[in-house]
Amino acid sequence: MSGSAWQETVPLLAANHTVYTPSALGHRGGPAVQRRPATIWDVIDASERYLDEKELDRPHLAGHSMGGFVALELARRGRAASVCAFSPGGFWSDELRIRNMKEVRRRVALSRLVRPLTPLMMRSPLVRQRALRLGTLRGDRLSVDRAVEIVEEPFDCTILDDIFNNADEYVKPMDPLPCPITVAWAEKDTALPLELYEAAVRETLPRATFTVLPDVAHVPMLDDPGLVAHTILAVTGAAKG
């Protein structure tokens, strides 16, 4: 969970909100890990410390994938005015969690193998589209430098081999909700497929708003930053203005 994934979306939010884009514990630009193995609860604790440091009591929170998991758990702690979570982690069974992390590790290992050739390979729009298809349907539209940045970002994640390895790392039920919560799932998400996760989200957060974002992949900020911004602003109430 790095702020760089949001760089196209932030300007669309900044007219209505002061926007903060922190990087998670153990991720590029984020705080260093203090103990091993790191857990999602360490990530959430570090995120709460960030809120304290910035004197943000109950801000509106938006998060994607692991960041969505973090935002939901911060809301449980009373640290959110609202939450907009995009394809959040934490709604898996043990089987799905293990399968997901195996796929992440496989892709990172493959990216490391071809890393010396990455800048050259990314010059091809077709290669960009195929290499980034897990996150975006429109990788061919990204610049070469942006594509390389996205591919290489996981290399700086120091908790990849730790995170989500514990059986308690899932979102527990919240009913009633601590604040307004919207879960927005990418229609074409192949990392966390909608059909495998929707029922769990609805059961765990029965009073949350559940919406499907059309024609976007797992990282919807890359495919349609305008849609993502509108979704967030609808949750915070700013879209009414």
Order of alpha helices (4+ residues) and beta strands (2+ residues): alpha-alpha-beta-alpha-beta-alpha-alpha-alpha-alpha-beta-alpha-beta-alpha-alpha
